[in-house]
Amino acid sequence: MRRIWEDDSGQSLSEYSIILGIAAVIAIGAMALIGSKLAPIFNNIADSLSD
């Protein structure tokens, strides 16, 4: 039982997964907050390039 308790071979993968999940939530939240403000800018750029 002690060997199983002290085995930390998958620990780093779990930590990286948690960090990646938190980063994804932050990125999605940021896009949701500023996405509507950036859409007109990108539309203007696309219109300028298509002319």
mmCIF entry with sequence, helices, sheets and N, C-alpha, C, O atoms, coordinates in Angstrom:
data_MODEL
# 
_entry.id   MODEL 
# 
_entity.id                         1 
_entity.type                       polymer 
_entity.pdbx_number_of_molecules   1 
# 
_entity_poly.entity_id                      1 
_entity_poly.type                           'polypeptide(L)' 
_entity_poly.nstd_linkage                   no 
_entity_poly.nstd_monomer                   no 
_entity_poly.pdbx_seq_one_letter_code       MRRIWEDDSGQSLSEYSIILGIAAVIAIGAMALIGSKLAPIFNNIADSLSD 
_entity_poly.pdbx_seq_one_letter_code_can   MRRIWEDDSGQSLSEYSIILGIAAVIAIGAMALIGSKLAPIFNNIADSLSD 
_entity_poly.pdbx_strand_id                 A 
# 
loop_
_entity_poly_seq.entity_id 
_entity_poly_seq.num 
_entity_poly_seq.mon_id 
_entity_poly_seq.hetero 
1 1  MET n 
1 2  ARG n 
1 3  ARG n 
1 4  ILE n 
1 5  TRP n 
1 6  GLU n 
1 7  ASP n 
1 8  ASP n 
1 9  SER n 
1 10 GLY n 
1 11 GLN n 
1 12 SER n 
1 13 LEU n 
1 14 SER n 
1 15 GLU n 
1 16 TYR n 
1 17 SER n 
1 18 ILE n 
1 19 ILE n 
1 20 LEU n 
1 21 GLY n 
1 22 ILE n 
1 23 ALA n 
1 24 ALA n 
1 25 VAL n 
1 26 ILE n 
1 27 ALA n 
1 28 ILE n 
1 29 GLY n 
1 30 ALA n 
1 31 MET n 
1 32 ALA n 
1 33 LEU n 
1 34 ILE n 
1 35 GLY n 
1 36 SER n 
1 37 LYS n 
1 38 LEU n 
1 39 ALA n 
1 40 PRO n 
1 41 ILE n 
1 42 PHE n 
1 43 ASN n 
1 44 ASN n 
1 45 ILE n 
1 46 ALA n 
1 47 ASP n 
1 48 SER n 
1 49 LEU n 
1 50 SER n 
1 51 ASP n 
# 
_struct_asym.id          A 
_struct_asym.entity_id   1 
# 
loop_
_struct_conf.conf_type_id 
_struct_conf.id 
_struct_conf.pdbx_PDB_helix_id 
_struct_conf.beg_label_comp_id 
_struct_conf.beg_label_asym_id 
_struct_conf.beg_label_seq_id 
_struct_conf.pdbx_beg_PDB_ins_code 
_struct_conf.end_label_comp_id 
_struct_conf.end_label_asym_id 
_struct_conf.end_label_seq_id 
_struct_conf.pdbx_end_PDB_ins_code 
_struct_conf.beg_auth_comp_id 
_struct_conf.beg_auth_asym_id 
_struct_conf.beg_auth_seq_id 
_struct_conf.end_auth_comp_id 
_struct_conf.end_auth_asym_id 
_struct_conf.end_auth_seq_id 
_struct_conf.pdbx_PDB_helix_class 
_struct_conf.details 
_struct_conf.pdbx_PDB_helix_length 
HELX_P HELX_P1 AA1 ARG A 2  ? GLU A 6  ? ARG A 2  GLU A 6  1 ? 5  
HELX_P HELX_P2 AA2 GLN A 11 ? SER A 50 ? GLN A 11 SER A 50 1 ? 40 
# 
_struct_conf_type.id          HELX_P 
_struct_conf_type.criteria    ? 
_struct_conf_type.reference   ? 
# 
loop_
_atom_site.group_PDB 
_atom_site.id 
_atom_site.type_symbol 
_atom_site.label_atom_id 
_atom_site.label_alt_id 
_atom_site.label_comp_id 
_atom_site.label_asym_id 
_atom_site.label_entity_id 
_atom_site.label_seq_id 
_atom_site.pdbx_PDB_ins_code 
_atom_site.Cartn_x 
_atom_site.Cartn_y 
_atom_site.Cartn_z 
_atom_site.occupancy 
_atom_site.B_iso_or_equiv 
_atom_site.pdbx_formal_charge 
_atom_site.auth_seq_id 
_atom_site.auth_comp_id 
_atom_site.auth_asym_id 
_atom_site.auth_atom_id 
_atom_site.pdbx_PDB_model_num 
ATOM 1   N N  . MET A 1 1  ? 0.832   -1.191 0.000   1.00 0.00 ? 1  MET A N  1 
ATOM 2   C CA . MET A 1 1  ? 0.000   0.000  0.000   1.00 0.00 ? 1  MET A CA 1 
ATOM 3   C C  . MET A 1 1  ? 0.876   1.253  0.000   1.00 0.00 ? 1  MET A C  1 
ATOM 4   O O  . MET A 1 1  ? 0.550   2.249  -0.647  1.00 0.00 ? 1  MET A O  1 
ATOM 5   N N  . ARG A 1 2  ? 1.973   1.195  0.721   1.00 0.00 ? 2  ARG A N  1 
ATOM 6   C CA . ARG A 1 2  ? 2.860   2.357  0.807   1.00 0.00 ? 2  ARG A CA 1 
ATOM 7   C C  . ARG A 1 2  ? 3.461   2.686  -0.564  1.00 0.00 ? 2  ARG A C  1 
ATOM 8   O O  . ARG A 1 2  ? 3.624   3.858  -0.905  1.00 0.00 ? 2  ARG A O  1 
ATOM 9   N N  . ARG A 1 3  ? 3.788   1.663  -1.341  1.00 0.00 ? 3  ARG A N  1 
ATOM 10  C CA . ARG A 1 3  ? 4.362   1.865  -2.670  1.00 0.00 ? 3  ARG A CA 1 
ATOM 11  C C  . ARG A 1 3  ? 3.363   2.591  -3.582  1.00 0.00 ? 3  ARG A C  1 
ATOM 12  O O  . ARG A 1 3  ? 3.749   3.478  -4.343  1.00 0.00 ? 3  ARG A O  1 
ATOM 13  N N  . ILE A 1 4  ? 2.108   2.219  -3.506  1.00 0.00 ? 4  ILE A N  1 
ATOM 14  C CA . ILE A 1 4  ? 1.079   2.866  -4.315  1.00 0.00 ? 4  ILE A CA 1 
ATOM 15  C C  . ILE A 1 4  ? 0.892   4.317  -3.878  1.00 0.00 ? 4  ILE A C  1 
ATOM 16  O O  . ILE A 1 4  ? 0.732   5.197  -4.724  1.00 0.00 ? 4  ILE A O  1 
ATOM 17  N N  . TRP A 1 5  ? 0.910   4.575  -2.594  1.00 0.00 ? 5  TRP A N  1 
ATOM 18  C CA . TRP A 1 5  ? 0.707   5.930  -2.058  1.00 0.00 ? 5  TRP A CA 1 
ATOM 19  C C  . TRP A 1 5  ? 1.848   6.864  -2.463  1.00 0.00 ? 5  TRP A C  1 
ATOM 20  O O  . TRP A 1 5  ? 1.613   8.042  -2.732  1.00 0.00 ? 5  TRP A O  1 
ATOM 21  N N  . GLU A 1 6  ? 3.071   6.357  -2.509  1.00 0.00 ? 6  GLU A N  1 
ATOM 22  C CA . GLU A 1 6  ? 4.232   7.186  -2.812  1.00 0.00 ? 6  GLU A CA 1 
ATOM 23  C C  . GLU A 1 6  ? 4.546   7.261  -4.306  1.00 0.00 ? 6  GLU A C  1 
ATOM 24  O O  . GLU A 1 6  ? 5.447   8.001  -4.701  1.00 0.00 ? 6  GLU A O  1 
ATOM 25  N N  . ASP A 1 7  ? 3.834   6.523  -5.133  1.00 0.00 ? 7  ASP A N  1 
ATOM 26  C CA . ASP A 1 7  ? 4.073   6.539  -6.577  1.00 0.00 ? 7  ASP A CA 1 
ATOM 27  C C  . ASP A 1 7  ? 3.507   7.829  -7.162  1.00 0.00 ? 7  ASP A C  1 
ATOM 28  O O  . ASP A 1 7  ? 2.301   8.067  -7.101  1.00 0.00 ? 7  ASP A O  1 
ATOM 29  N N  . ASP A 1 8  ? 4.381   8.662  -7.729  1.00 0.00 ? 8  ASP A N  1 
ATOM 30  C CA . ASP A 1 8  ? 3.939   9.929  -8.303  1.00 0.00 ? 8  ASP A CA 1 
ATOM 31  C C  . ASP A 1 8  ? 4.284   10.027 -9.786  1.00 0.00 ? 8  ASP A C  1 
ATOM 32  O O  . ASP A 1 8  ? 4.582   11.110 -10.289 1.00 0.00 ? 8  ASP A O  1 
ATOM 33  N N  . SER A 1 9  ? 4.243   8.906  -10.473 1.00 0.00 ? 9  SER A N  1 
ATOM 34  C CA . SER A 1 9  ? 4.652   8.887  -11.880 1.00 0.00 ? 9  SER A CA 1 
ATOM 35  C C  . SER A 1 9  ? 3.701   9.673  -12.780 1.00 0.00 ? 9  SER A C  1 
ATOM 36  O O  . SER A 1 9  ? 4.155   10.221 -13.785 1.00 0.00 ? 9  SER A O  1 
ATOM 37  N N  . GLY A 1 10 ? 2.439   9.755  -12.478 1.00 0.00 ? 10 GLY A N  1 
ATOM 38  C CA . GLY A 1 10 ? 1.488   10.500 -13.303 1.00 0.00 ? 10 GLY A CA 1 
ATOM 39  C C  . GLY A 1 10 ? 1.175   11.877 -12.769 1.00 0.00 ? 10 GLY A C  1 
ATOM 40  O O  . GLY A 1 10 ? 0.299   12.562 -13.298 1.00 0.00 ? 10 GLY A O  1 
ATOM 41  N N  . GLN A 1 11 ? 1.863   12.286 -11.749 1.00 0.00 ? 11 GLN A N  1 
ATOM 42  C CA . GLN A 1 11 ? 1.557   13.550 -11.096 1.00 0.00 ? 11 GLN A CA 1 
ATOM 43  C C  . GLN A 1 11 ? 1.825   14.737 -12.011 1.00 0.00 ? 11 GLN A C  1 
ATOM 44  O O  . GLN A 1 11 ? 1.001   15.649 -12.073 1.00 0.00 ? 11 GLN A O  1 
ATOM 45  N N  . SER A 1 12 ? 2.933   14.758 -12.714 1.00 0.00 ? 12 SER A N  1 
ATOM 46  C CA . SER A 1 12 ? 3.250   15.916 -13.543 1.00 0.00 ? 12 SER A CA 1 
ATOM 47  C C  . SER A 1 12 ? 2.255   16.061 -14.692 1.00 0.00 ? 12 SER A C  1 
ATOM 48  O O  . SER A 1 12 ? 1.900   17.181 -15.060 1.00 0.00 ? 12 SER A O  1 
ATOM 49  N N  . LEU A 1 13 ? 1.805   14.956 -15.256 1.00 0.00 ? 13 LEU A N  1 
ATOM 50  C CA . LEU A 1 13 ? 0.808   15.022 -16.320 1.00 0.00 ? 13 LEU A CA 1 
ATOM 51  C C  . LEU A 1 13 ? -0.487  15.638 -15.794 1.00 0.00 ? 13 LEU A C  1 
ATOM 52  O O  . LEU A 1 13 ? -1.111  16.443 -16.485 1.00 0.00 ? 13 LEU A O  1 
ATOM 53  N N  . SER A 1 14 ? -0.886  15.277 -14.609 1.00 0.00 ? 14 SER A N  1 
ATOM 54  C CA . SER A 1 14 ? -2.096  15.845 -14.016 1.00 0.00 ? 14 SER A CA 1 
ATOM 55  C C  . SER A 1 14 ? -1.934  17.337 -13.775 1.00 0.00 ? 14 SER A C  1 
ATOM 56  O O  . SER A 1 14 ? -2.857  18.111 -14.028 1.00 0.00 ? 14 SER A O  1 
ATOM 57  N N  . GLU A 1 15 ? -0.778  17.744 -13.293 1.00 0.00 ? 15 GLU A N  1 
ATOM 58  C CA . GLU A 1 15 ? -0.537  19.166 -13.026 1.00 0.00 ? 15 GLU A CA 1 
ATOM 59  C C  . GLU A 1 15 ? -0.556  19.964 -14.325 1.00 0.00 ? 15 GLU A C  1 
ATOM 60  O O  . GLU A 1 15 ? -1.152  21.040 -14.381 1.00 0.00 ? 15 GLU A O  1 
ATOM 61  N N  . TYR A 1 16 ? 0.089   19.450 -15.368 1.00 0.00 ? 16 TYR A N  1 
ATOM 62  C CA . TYR A 1 16 ? 0.078   20.145 -16.652 1.00 0.00 ? 16 TYR A CA 1 
ATOM 63  C C  . TYR A 1 16 ? -1.330  20.223 -17.221 1.00 0.00 ? 16 TYR A C  1 
ATOM 64  O O  . TYR A 1 16 ? -1.691  21.228 -17.833 1.00 0.00 ? 16 TYR A O  1 
ATOM 65  N N  . SER A 1 17 ? -2.120  19.196 -17.033 1.00 0.00 ? 17 SER A N  1 
ATOM 66  C CA . SER A 1 17 ? -3.498  19.206 -17.516 1.00 0.00 ? 17 SER A CA 1 
ATOM 67  C C  . SER A 1 17 ? -4.320  20.271 -16.808 1.00 0.00 ? 17 SER A C  1 
ATOM 68  O O  . SER A 1 17 ? -5.118  20.968 -17.435 1.00 0.00 ? 17 SER A O  1 
ATOM 69  N N  . ILE A 1 18 ? -4.124  20.395 -15.509 1.00 0.00 ? 18 ILE A N  1 
ATOM 70  C CA . ILE A 1 18 ? -4.851  21.417 -14.747 1.00 0.00 ? 18 ILE A CA 1 
ATOM 71  C C  . ILE A 1 18 ? -4.435  22.810 -15.203 1.00 0.00 ? 18 ILE A C  1 
ATOM 72  O O  . ILE A 1 18 ? -5.290  23.675 -15.392 1.00 0.00 ? 18 ILE A O  1 
ATOM 73  N N  . ILE A 1 19 ? -3.137  23.042 -15.384 1.00 0.00 ? 19 ILE A N  1 
ATOM 74  C CA . ILE A 1 19 ? -2.647  24.348 -15.840 1.00 0.00 ? 19 ILE A CA 1 
ATOM 75  C C  . ILE A 1 19 ? -3.194  24.665 -17.229 1.00 0.00 ? 19 ILE A C  1 
ATOM 76  O O  . ILE A 1 19 ? -3.612  25.794 -17.485 1.00 0.00 ? 19 ILE A O  1 
ATOM 77  N N  . LEU A 1 20 ? -3.195  23.684 -18.122 1.00 0.00 ? 20 LEU A N  1 
ATOM 78  C CA . LEU A 1 20 ? -3.728  23.880 -19.464 1.00 0.00 ? 20 LEU A CA 1 
ATOM 79  C C  . LEU A 1 20 ? -5.220  24.195 -19.427 1.00 0.00 ? 20 LEU A C  1 
ATOM 80  O O  . LEU A 1 20 ? -5.697  25.035 -20.189 1.00 0.00 ? 20 LEU A O  1 
ATOM 81  N N  . GLY A 1 21 ? -5.944  23.535 -18.560 1.00 0.00 ? 21 GLY A N  1 
ATOM 82  C CA . GLY A 1 21 ? -7.375  23.805 -18.422 1.00 0.00 ? 21 GLY A CA 1 
ATOM 83  C C  . GLY A 1 21 ? -7.644  25.211 -17.921 1.00 0.00 ? 21 GLY A C  1 
ATOM 84  O O  . GLY A 1 21 ? -8.549  25.884 -18.413 1.00 0.00 ? 21 GLY A O  1 
ATOM 85  N N  . ILE A 1 22 ? -6.866  25.660 -16.948 1.00 0.00 ? 22 ILE A N  1 
ATOM 86  C CA . ILE A 1 22 ? -7.032  27.018 -16.422 1.00 0.00 ? 22 ILE A CA 1 
ATOM 87  C C  . ILE A 1 22 ? -6.697  28.043 -17.493 1.00 0.00 ? 22 ILE A C  1 
ATOM 88  O O  . ILE A 1 22 ? -7.404  29.040 -17.640 1.00 0.00 ? 22 ILE A O  1 
ATOM 89  N N  . ALA A 1 23 ? -5.618  27.807 -18.249 1.00 0.00 ? 23 ALA A N  1 
ATOM 90  C CA . ALA A 1 23 ? -5.246  28.719 -19.324 1.00 0.00 ? 23 ALA A CA 1 
ATOM 91  C C  . ALA A 1 23 ? -6.332  28.786 -20.390 1.00 0.00 ? 23 ALA A C  1 
ATOM 92  O O  . ALA A 1 23 ? -6.605  29.860 -20.927 1.00 0.00 ? 23 ALA A O  1 
ATOM 93  N N  . ALA A 1 24 ? -6.951  27.660 -20.701 1.00 0.00 ? 24 ALA A N  1 
ATOM 94  C CA . ALA A 1 24 ? -8.020  27.631 -21.700 1.00 0.00 ? 24 ALA A CA 1 
ATOM 95  C C  . ALA A 1 24 ? -9.234  28.421 -21.226 1.00 0.00 ? 24 ALA A C  1 
ATOM 96  O O  . ALA A 1 24 ? -9.843  29.150 -22.009 1.00 0.00 ? 24 ALA A O  1 
ATOM 97  N N  . VAL A 1 25 ? -9.587  28.283 -19.967 1.00 0.00 ? 25 VAL A N  1 
ATOM 98  C CA . VAL A 1 25 ? -10.730 29.025 -19.415 1.00 0.00 ? 25 VAL A CA 1 
ATOM 99  C C  . VAL A 1 25 ? -10.457 30.530 -19.455 1.00 0.00 ? 25 VAL A C  1 
ATOM 100 O O  . VAL A 1 25 ? -11.345 31.315 -19.785 1.00 0.00 ? 25 VAL A O  1 
ATOM 101 N N  . ILE A 1 26 ? -9.234  30.927 -19.120 1.00 0.00 ? 26 ILE A N  1 
ATOM 102 C CA . ILE A 1 26 ? -8.871  32.343 -19.153 1.00 0.00 ? 26 ILE A CA 1 
ATOM 103 C C  . ILE A 1 26 ? -8.910  32.871 -20.590 1.00 0.00 ? 26 ILE A C  1 
ATOM 104 O O  . ILE A 1 26 ? -9.412  33.968 -20.836 1.00 0.00 ? 26 ILE A O  1 
ATOM 105 N N  . ALA A 1 27 ? -8.379  32.092 -21.534 1.00 0.00 ? 27 ALA A N  1 
ATOM 106 C CA . ALA A 1 27 ? -8.375  32.522 -22.931 1.00 0.00 ? 27 ALA A CA 1 
ATOM 107 C C  . ALA A 1 27 ? -9.794  32.655 -23.480 1.00 0.00 ? 27 ALA A C  1 
ATOM 108 O O  . ALA A 1 27 ? -10.096 33.616 -24.188 1.00 0.00 ? 27 ALA A O  1 
ATOM 109 N N  . ILE A 1 28 ? -10.652 31.712 -23.165 1.00 0.00 ? 28 ILE A N  1 
ATOM 110 C CA . ILE A 1 28 ? -12.040 31.773 -23.634 1.00 0.00 ? 28 ILE A CA 1 
ATOM 111 C C  . ILE A 1 28 ? -12.756 32.968 -23.016 1.00 0.00 ? 28 ILE A C  1 
ATOM 112 O O  . ILE A 1 28 ? -13.522 33.655 -23.692 1.00 0.00 ? 28 ILE A O  1 
ATOM 113 N N  . GLY A 1 29 ? -12.511 33.214 -21.748 1.00 0.00 ? 29 GLY A N  1 
ATOM 114 C CA . GLY A 1 29 ? -13.117 34.375 -21.095 1.00 0.00 ? 29 GLY A CA 1 
ATOM 115 C C  . GLY A 1 29 ? -12.649 35.681 -21.698 1.00 0.00 ? 29 GLY A C  1 
ATOM 116 O O  . GLY A 1 29 ? -13.449 36.596 -21.893 1.00 0.00 ? 29 GLY A O  1 
ATOM 117 N N  . ALA A 1 30 ? -11.361 35.780 -21.996 1.00 0.00 ? 30 ALA A N  1 
ATOM 118 C CA . ALA A 1 30 ? -10.830 37.001 -22.600 1.00 0.00 ? 30 ALA A CA 1 
ATOM 119 C C  . ALA A 1 30 ? -11.411 37.214 -23.990 1.00 0.00 ? 30 ALA A C  1 
ATOM 120 O O  . ALA A 1 30 ? -11.755 38.338 -24.353 1.00 0.00 ? 30 ALA A O  1 
ATOM 121 N N  . MET A 1 31 ? -11.523 36.146 -24.766 1.00 0.00 ? 31 MET A N  1 
ATOM 122 C CA . MET A 1 31 ? -12.101 36.275 -26.100 1.00 0.00 ? 31 MET A CA 1 
ATOM 123 C C  . MET A 1 31 ? -13.570 36.688 -26.026 1.00 0.00 ? 31 MET A C  1 
ATOM 124 O O  . MET A 1 31 ? -14.045 37.461 -26.859 1.00 0.00 ? 31 MET A O  1 
ATOM 125 N N  . ALA A 1 32 ? -14.273 36.180 -25.045 1.00 0.00 ? 32 ALA A N  1 
ATOM 126 C CA . ALA A 1 32 ? -15.682 36.538 -24.908 1.00 0.00 ? 32 ALA A CA 1 
ATOM 127 C C  . ALA A 1 32 ? -15.836 38.019 -24.532 1.00 0.00 ? 32 ALA A C  1 
ATOM 128 O O  . ALA A 1 32 ? -16.771 38.685 -24.978 1.00 0.00 ? 32 ALA A O  1 
ATOM 129 N N  . LEU A 1 33 ? -14.918 38.521 -23.718 1.00 0.00 ? 33 LEU A N  1 
ATOM 130 C CA . LEU A 1 33 ? -15.014 39.914 -23.284 1.00 0.00 ? 33 LEU A CA 1 
ATOM 131 C C  . LEU A 1 33 ? -14.609 40.907 -24.370 1.00 0.00 ? 33 LEU A C  1 
ATOM 132 O O  . LEU A 1 33 ? -15.267 41.932 -24.546 1.00 0.00 ? 33 LEU A O  1 
ATOM 133 N N  . ILE A 1 34 ? -13.545 40.616 -25.089 1.00 0.00 ? 34 ILE A N  1 
ATOM 134 C CA . ILE A 1 34 ? -13.064 41.593 -26.069 1.00 0.00 ? 34 ILE A CA 1 
ATOM 135 C C  . ILE A 1 34 ? -13.343 41.188 -27.507 1.00 0.00 ? 34 ILE A C  1 
ATOM 136 O O  . ILE A 1 34 ? -13.008 41.929 -28.431 1.00 0.00 ? 34 ILE A O  1 
ATOM 137 N N  . GLY A 1 35 ? -13.936 40.051 -27.707 1.00 0.00 ? 35 GLY A N  1 
ATOM 138 C CA . GLY A 1 35 ? -14.209 39.584 -29.067 1.00 0.00 ? 35 GLY A CA 1 
ATOM 139 C C  . GLY A 1 35 ? -15.158 40.480 -29.827 1.00 0.00 ? 35 GLY A C  1 
ATOM 140 O O  . GLY A 1 35 ? -14.956 40.730 -31.016 1.00 0.00 ? 35 GLY A O  1 
ATOM 141 N N  . SER A 1 36 ? -16.187 40.967 -29.166 1.00 0.00 ? 36 SER A N  1 
ATOM 142 C CA . SER A 1 36 ? -17.159 41.820 -29.854 1.00 0.00 ? 36 SER A CA 1 
ATOM 143 C C  . SER A 1 36 ? -16.557 43.168 -30.226 1.00 0.00 ? 36 SER A C  1 
ATOM 144 O O  . SER A 1 36 ? -17.008 43.807 -31.177 1.00 0.00 ? 36 SER A O  1 
ATOM 145 N N  . LYS A 1 37 ? -15.543 43.605 -29.488 1.00 0.00 ? 37 LYS A N  1 
ATOM 146 C CA . LYS A 1 37 ? -14.884 44.879 -29.803 1.00 0.00 ? 37 LYS A CA 1 
ATOM 147 C C  . LYS A 1 37 ? -13.882 44.715 -30.942 1.00 0.00 ? 37 LYS A C  1 
ATOM 148 O O  . LYS A 1 37 ? -13.615 45.668 -31.674 1.00 0.00 ? 37 LYS A O  1 
ATOM 149 N N  . LEU A 1 38 ? -13.330 43.520 -31.095 1.00 0.00 ? 38 LEU A N  1 
ATOM 150 C CA . LEU A 1 38 ? -12.351 43.285 -32.149 1.00 0.00 ? 38 LEU A CA 1 
ATOM 151 C C  . LEU A 1 38 ? -12.978 42.930 -33.489 1.00 0.00 ? 38 LEU A C  1 
ATOM 152 O O  . LEU A 1 38 ? -12.338 43.097 -34.527 1.00 0.00 ? 38 LEU A O  1 
ATOM 153 N N  . ALA A 1 39 ? -14.194 42.451 -33.490 1.00 0.00 ? 39 ALA A N  1 
ATOM 154 C CA . ALA A 1 39 ? -14.842 42.016 -34.729 1.00 0.00 ? 39 ALA A CA 1 
ATOM 155 C C  . ALA A 1 39 ? -14.913 43.138 -35.764 1.00 0.00 ? 39 ALA A C  1 
ATOM 156 O O  . ALA A 1 39 ? -14.573 42.888 -36.920 1.00 0.00 ? 39 ALA A O  1 
ATOM 157 N N  . PRO A 1 40 ? -15.334 44.356 -35.423 1.00 0.00 ? 40 PRO A N  1 
ATOM 158 C CA . PRO A 1 40 ? -15.370 45.421 -36.445 1.00 0.00 ? 40 PRO A CA 1 
ATOM 159 C C  . PRO A 1 40 ? -13.983 45.749 -37.012 1.00 0.00 ? 40 PRO A C  1 
ATOM 160 O O  . PRO A 1 40 ? -13.864 46.079 -38.192 1.00 0.00 ? 40 PRO A O  1 
ATOM 161 N N  . ILE A 1 41 ? -12.965 45.665 -36.207 1.00 0.00 ? 41 ILE A N  1 
ATOM 162 C CA . ILE A 1 41 ? -11.606 45.945 -36.673 1.00 0.00 ? 41 ILE A CA 1 
ATOM 163 C C  . ILE A 1 41 ? -11.192 44.910 -37.716 1.00 0.00 ? 41 ILE A C  1 
ATOM 164 O O  . ILE A 1 41 ? -10.668 45.267 -38.771 1.00 0.00 ? 41 ILE A O  1 
ATOM 165 N N  . PHE A 1 42 ? -11.424 43.633 -37.425 1.00 0.00 ? 42 PHE A N  1 
ATOM 166 C CA . PHE A 1 42 ? -11.069 42.588 -38.375 1.00 0.00 ? 42 PHE A CA 1 
ATOM 167 C C  . PHE A 1 42 ? -11.930 42.657 -39.634 1.00 0.00 ? 42 PHE A C  1 
ATOM 168 O O  . PHE A 1 42 ? -11.451 42.350 -40.725 1.00 0.00 ? 42 PHE A O  1 
ATOM 169 N N  . ASN A 1 43 ? -13.178 43.050 -39.495 1.00 0.00 ? 43 ASN A N  1 
ATOM 170 C CA . ASN A 1 43 ? -14.035 43.209 -40.665 1.00 0.00 ? 43 ASN A CA 1 
ATOM 171 C C  . ASN A 1 43 ? -13.526 44.332 -41.565 1.00 0.00 ? 43 ASN A C  1 
ATOM 172 O O  . ASN A 1 43 ? -13.539 44.202 -42.789 1.00 0.00 ? 43 ASN A O  1 
ATOM 173 N N  . ASN A 1 44 ? -13.080 45.429 -40.964 1.00 0.00 ? 44 ASN A N  1 
ATOM 174 C CA . ASN A 1 44 ? -12.529 46.538 -41.756 1.00 0.00 ? 44 ASN A CA 1 
ATOM 175 C C  . ASN A 1 44 ? -11.264 46.094 -42.493 1.00 0.00 ? 44 ASN A C  1 
ATOM 176 O O  . ASN A 1 44 ? -11.066 46.440 -43.658 1.00 0.00 ? 44 ASN A O  1 
ATOM 177 N N  . ILE A 1 45 ? -10.420 45.336 -41.817 1.00 0.00 ? 45 ILE A N  1 
ATOM 178 C CA . ILE A 1 45 ? -9.202  44.840 -42.450 1.00 0.00 ? 45 ILE A CA 1 
ATOM 179 C C  . ILE A 1 45 ? -9.554  43.917 -43.613 1.00 0.00 ? 45 ILE A C  1 
ATOM 180 O O  . ILE A 1 45 ? -8.964  44.021 -44.688 1.00 0.00 ? 45 ILE A O  1 
ATOM 181 N N  . ALA A 1 46 ? -10.503 43.022 -43.403 1.00 0.00 ? 46 ALA A N  1 
ATOM 182 C CA . ALA A 1 46 ? -10.907 42.087 -44.460 1.00 0.00 ? 46 ALA A CA 1 
ATOM 183 C C  . ALA A 1 46 ? -11.508 42.844 -45.644 1.00 0.00 ? 46 ALA A C  1 
ATOM 184 O O  . ALA A 1 46 ? -11.248 42.495 -46.795 1.00 0.00 ? 46 ALA A O  1 
ATOM 185 N N  . ASP A 1 47 ? -12.305 43.870 -45.374 1.00 0.00 ? 47 ASP A N  1 
ATOM 186 C CA . ASP A 1 47 ? -12.885 44.661 -46.458 1.00 0.00 ? 47 ASP A CA 1 
ATOM 187 C C  . ASP A 1 47 ? -11.803 45.404 -47.234 1.00 0.00 ? 47 ASP A C  1 
ATOM 188 O O  . ASP A 1 47 ? -11.873 45.504 -48.459 1.00 0.00 ? 47 ASP A O  1 
ATOM 189 N N  . SER A 1 48 ? -10.808 45.922 -46.527 1.00 0.00 ? 48 SER A N  1 
ATOM 190 C CA . SER A 1 48 ? -9.725  46.646 -47.189 1.00 0.00 ? 48 SER A CA 1 
ATOM 191 C C  . SER A 1 48 ? -8.903  45.719 -48.078 1.00 0.00 ? 48 SER A C  1 
ATOM 192 O O  . SER A 1 48 ? -8.461  46.113 -49.157 1.00 0.00 ? 48 SER A O  1 
ATOM 193 N N  . LEU A 1 49 ? -8.701  44.489 -47.621 1.00 0.00 ? 49 LEU A N  1 
ATOM 194 C CA . LEU A 1 49 ? -7.923  43.542 -48.402 1.00 0.00 ? 49 LEU A CA 1 
ATOM 195 C C  . LEU A 1 49 ? -8.668  43.037 -49.617 1.00 0.00 ? 49 LEU A C  1 
ATOM 196 O O  . LEU A 1 49 ? -8.053  42.712 -50.633 1.00 0.00 ? 49 LEU A O  1 
ATOM 197 N N  . SER A 1 50 ? -9.981  42.967 -49.527 1.00 0.00 ? 50 SER A N  1 
ATOM 198 C CA . SER A 1 50 ? -10.772 42.449 -50.650 1.00 0.00 ? 50 SER A CA 1 
ATOM 199 C C  . SER A 1 50 ? -10.979 43.484 -51.744 1.00 0.00 ? 50 SER A C  1 
ATOM 200 O O  . SER A 1 50 ? -11.345 43.128 -52.865 1.00 0.00 ? 50 SER A O  1 
ATOM 201 N N  . ASP A 1 51 ? -10.754 44.763 -51.442 1.00 0.00 ? 51 ASP A N  1 
ATOM 202 C CA . ASP A 1 51 ? -10.935 45.820 -52.453 1.00 0.00 ? 51 ASP A CA 1 
ATOM 203 C C  . ASP A 1 51 ? -9.842  45.873 -53.431 1.00 0.00 ? 51 ASP A C  1 
ATOM 204 O O  . ASP A 1 51 ? -9.862  46.709 -54.335 1.00 0.00 ? 51 ASP A O  1 
# 
